[in-house]
Amino acid sequence: MAPLVRIAFAAQQTLTRCVGSLLSLFFGACLFWSIRGETAVVWDLLMLGSLVLSLAIRAVRRLRVLSPTGASRLDAEICTHLVVLVLAGILYSPGGLDGQYYPALYALVIVVAGFARPLAAAATVVYAIGLEASIAHSGLGREVESLIPHAALVVVFSSLNLLAFRAEITRVRRLSRTRLQGEIDRMKEAARSYRLIGAPSSAIDAVAGGPASHAGGGDEERLLRSSVEEIHLTLEHTLDLLRRSLGLRSAVLMWLDSAGRHLHIREISTESKQIDPGPFSAAEGIFAAALSNRRAVSMSGDKAGRHVPYYGSPREVSYVRALPLLEHNAPRGLLVADRKEAEPLTDDEMALFESVSRYIMRTIENERIFVQLERSKVEQGKLYRAVNLLADATSEVEVIEAGVSSAREFTAFDFAVVTLFDRSQSRHEICAASGEGTEELIGRTFRHNSGLVAMAVANQHPLPYRGHYDSARQTVFSKGLRPPPLPGLLVIPMVVQNNVLGTLVLGSEQRDAFGESVRPILEVLASHIAVSLSNARMVKRLENLATTDGMTGLLNKRSLTDLAEAKIRAAVRFGRPLSVLVCDIDHFKKVNDTYGHDVGDVVIKGFADVLKRTKRDTDLVARFGGEEFVFVCEETESDGAVLLAERIRTELEATTFHSAGGAIKVTCSVGCATFPLAGSDWASMFKATDEALYVSKRTGRNRVSCWSPSVRGAA
């Protein structure tokens, strides 16, 4: 049935995708019949309303679709619907195809060529030409040759508009991308110069929107953009007040680049219309003197203009003062003031000048603190969501899935693997993996070795250093198991109460994807994954204790009763056969009395192993108490139940158990009962199997008895 279901499902999907195209053909056929006069007016109006309704539905869907495939299909459906609508208007207008309204079709193909996707536009042109030719030739009796000019013009209009419009759209998009990238680069440079972010890293890549951008990169960009804008507005207003208060020609904030060799104008308030933004050398003139001496330097007179490089010619400057802006006693930039007159600043003006410099540095520092607080708040929010997601996971699989998905909140990665460590066997198992080429890794195991995973488990510390991975020199899992050769890789141990449960392995195409800004939060996440994993294992252990027998690992009496009742209800509902077997070890008390209870436990475990080897995946096997075991078999009639019971009996009889007192052999007696003959509920079925077991015991043991009405009440 599976292939038939797949074929039916594929056919249904194909039909769903083709409904719009089939409707366009249907409406075109309706227009053809209408032109030939083979339809009533009521039918024509009904089809017109249906066409408009179908067009509206597809237009609404198109607004919600972003995928290229779906958009092309809907574009083609909408445009072909419009072709039918426009041709209907042309054909029913005065003059028909040769009338004054025919250019409406040219206008339609121009719009379609400009706005629809290329494949949809081509399909629309072919459909329009084909529908017009069919109607004109078969419906109106015109020669095909007379339609060639129309078709040629449709193709020419659509092709020319497609080329011209697409070229203009491409140019505008390229220009917009260039401008946007320029704005982003300037914002990044300003943020980096103000130390709102560190040196180039994955965080900056996130702002740029590159492939390495992690989830939340948009939040980071908005945060940095707002901070840079806040600094810009504050400093712009401050410099403007300073210039007006001191009667300056310009008040300029110049900032050192990351290398400390050049100065750039970050903010300026000036009367001049021609300003060179830099860069300017930080090793020449009074700028170099102020930066090297870490104190203000002034100059007045005719030579002052030579030390002000940001003006064009002529340089109408007779006084200039440069004050270094210090951060932890290291120069970060200069506050520069200049005047046309050779009039030095007074003591009060110099005090105001220095006060403004301190205010500028305080503004930048406050914005740094704000960015750090906002970034911490965002990270805490992500961590809070991750913890809640992990708390809701109750199984190991759910915990691993929640952990990997939560890691994507903090950084981008192209490869993820979760390994679990079995300390008793000193082996690692790859239990989950995502990314290209990871399918062959799932389920693979490797010994504790000198690889990065094993070393991270042994040292309880993330590896490798700085997250830089060299596939030629470093081993992650083992020599036979290798991840893709990614330059960025981080192995994080999952530790709970000084016990390592496994590792979270993340890999990225970006070498600096796991820098200092990301690694601490990933370590915290890994610790939460470890706690949730430990809790999931504890829950599983408690469930096993509640549902299984501690000695044999089979189901216990309570869980068997619940599951058996469900299976019997299913058998009643669907009319399927079902059999129950009760197996009891013969003279088991004698084994305990002769050899001791330890040997008796060995016998019970051995019998349980026999039952495990015999059962099918759909069968239920339980230790019902003492030496009694119960087998519930779906889709099994009485003959099949007897064969199964005989196989159990003969296999146990052929099994030898060893003890200090010598070899031991035991046998078992089995009772069988089958639904619906023996009853339609669990109580009736179990009572019947108990009666059949009693018959086996009374007639010599080591045998199988099947229940029938004649043995009712034997127990």
Residue, then its C-alpha position, 0 to 999 in steps of 0.5 A: m500500500a505504501p507505493l500506492v499511497r505515495i503515488a496518490f499523494a503525489a498526484q494530489q499535490t500535482l493536481t493542486r498545483c495545476v488547478g490555477s492553470l486548468l482554470s485558465l484553460f477552462f475560462g479560455a475555452c468558455l470564452f471560445w464557446s461564448i464567441r461562437g454563440e454556443t452559450a447562454v447569456v446567464w452562463d457567460l455572466l456566471m463564468l465572468g463572475s467565476l473568473v473575477l473571483s478566481l483572479a481575486i483569490r489568487a491575487v490575495r494568495r500572491l501577496r502572502v507567497l515569497s518562495p520563487t516557485g510558488a510566486s512564479r506559479l501564481d504569477a502565471e495563473i493571475c496573468t493568464h486570468l487577466v488575458v482571458l478578461v482583457l480578450a473578453g473585453i476586446l472581443y465584445s467591444p466595437g471592432g473586436l480584434d481589429g477595433q480601437y481597444y485591441p492595444a489593451l492587450y499590448a498594455l497587459v503584456i507590457v505590465v506582465a513583462g515588467f512585474a511578473r517573473p520571467l517564466a510566468a511572463a513567457a507562459t502568459v505571452v504564449y497563452a495570449i497568442g494561442l488563445e487569440a489564434s484559437i478564437a480568431h481562426s476557429g471561432l471567427g473564421r479568420e486566416v491564421e496569417s492575418l494574426i501574425p502581426h498581432a502575435a509579433l507585436v505582442v512578442v516585441f512589446s513583451s521582450l523589449n519591456l522585459l529587457a529594459f525594465r529588468a535592466e533598470i530594476t537590476r541597476v536600481r537594486r545594485l545601487s540600493r545594495t551599494r548604498l545600503q552596504g555603504e551605510i552599514d559599513r559606516m555605521k560599523e566603523a563608527a560603532r567600532s571606533y566608539r568601541l560599542i563593538g570589538a574588533p571584526s568578528s562574527a558579531i560584526d558579520a551579523v550586523a553586515g547580514g553575512p552568511a555567518s550572521h546568527a539569530g538576533g543579528g537584526d537586533e544587534e544591528r538595530l541596537l548599534r544603529s540606535s547607539v551610533e545615532e544617539i552619539h551622533l545627535t548628542l555630539e552634533h548638538t554639543l559641538d554646535l553649542l561649543r562653536r557658537s559659545l566660543g565664536l569658532r569657525s569650526a568645532v571638530l571631533m576627530w577620532l583615531d582609527s584602530a591602528g592609531r595612525h590616522l584621524h577621521i572626522r566623526e562630528i563637526s560643526t562649522e561655517s565652512k561649506q567645504i570640509d575634507p572628512g579625512p583621513f589625516s595623518a596622526a604623526e604630523g603637526i599639532f595633532a601629533a604633538a597633542l596626541s604624543n604629549r597627551r595635553a592640549v596644543s594651541m597655535s595662532g598666527d599665519k602658520a596656524g592654517r597649515h595645521v588644519p587639513y580639513y579645510g579647502s583653499p584658502r585656509e582662513v584660520s589664524y588660531v587652532r587648539a587641539l585637545p586629546l581625548l584620553e581613555h585610560n590615559a590612552p589617546r582616542g581622538l582630538l577635540v579641535a577648535d579654530r578661529k579666523e581671528a588670531e585670538p587665543l581662548t581665555d581661561d574660562e573658554m579653555a575650561l569650557f573647552e575641556s569640560v566639553s571634551r569630558y562630556i564627549m567621552r562620558t557620552i560615549e562611555n554611557e552609550r557603551i554601558f547601554v549597549q552592554l546592558e541591552r546586549s545582556k538583556v537580549e542574551q538573558g532573554k534568549l537564555y530564558r527561552a532556552v531554559n524553558l524549552l529544555a524544561d519542557a523536554t522530558s526525553e533525551v531526544e527532546v532535550i537534544e533537539a531543544g538544545v541544538s535549536s536553542a544554540r542557534e539563538f546565540t550563534a550561527f553554525d553549519f554543523a552540529v553534533v551531540t555525543l553521549f559518553d558511557r563512562s562504564q564502557s569508556r565509549h562515545e556515541i554520536c546520538a544526533a547530528s545536523g548539517e550537510g554530510t552528517e547522516e553517516l555520523i548518527g549512531r556511530t561510536f568511538r573509543h575514548n581517545s586523544g581527539l577533541v571530544a574525548m579531551a573536552v570530556a576529560n578536561q571538562h573544558p571547551l576545545p579547541y582554543r578560540g574555536h579555530y579548527d585545523s582538520a589536517r592536524q586535529t581529530v574531533f571524534s576519531k580517525g575514521l569519523r571526521p566532520p566536514p573541514l570547517p575552519g570554526l569548530l567548538v566542542i563544549p562538554m555537558v557537565v552536571q555535578n562534575n559528571v560529564l554526560g557528553t559534548l555539544v559540537l558546533g562547526s561553522e564556515q566562519r573561522d571566528a564564529f565562536g569567539e569570546s563573545v559567544r563561548p561563555i553563553l554557549e557554555v552556560l547553555a551546555s550546562h543547562i542541556a546537561v541538567s535537562l539530559s540528566n533529568a530526562r534520564m532520571v525520568k526514564r529510569l523512574e518510568n522503567l522502575a514503574t513499568t518493568d520487573g527489576m530482575t528480568g527487565l520484562l514488563n511487570k504485572r501492573s503495566l502488562t494488565d494495562l497494555a493487555e486490556a488495550k490490546i483486547r479492546a483493539a481485538v474486539r473492535f477490529g475482530r482480530p484473534l488474540s492469544v494469552l499464554v501463562c508459563d510457570i516453571d515446574h517445581f521451582k520451589k525445589v530449585n530454591d530449596t536445593y540450590g538456594h535463591d541465588v540460583g533460583d534468580v539465575v533460572i528466572k533470568g534465564f527463562a526471561d531470556v528465552l521469552k525475549r528471544t521468542k517474542r515478536d515486536t508486537d507481543l507483550v511479555a511480563r513477569f507476573g509474579g514469582e516464577e510465572f510469566v505471561f505472553v500476550c500475542e496479537e493476530t495469533e489464533s489457538d494453533g499459532a499459540v500452541l506452536l509458540a508455547e511448544r517452542i518456549r517449552t522445548e527451548l527452556e527444556a534444552t537450556t542448562f543452568h550452571s551453579a556451584g552444585g552442578a548443572i541444572k535443567v528445568t521445565c515449564s508448563v504452559g496454558c493458552a487461551t484465545f479470543p474470542l473463545a475464552g472471553s472478551d476482556w482481560a479478566s476472562m482471558f487470564k482466568a481461562t489461561d490459568e485454568a489451562l495452566y492448571v490442566s498442564k500441571r495436573t496432567g504431568r507438567n512440562r506440557v502445553s494445554c489450550w483452553s476450551p469450554s470443557v476445561r472451564g472451572a478446572a482451576 
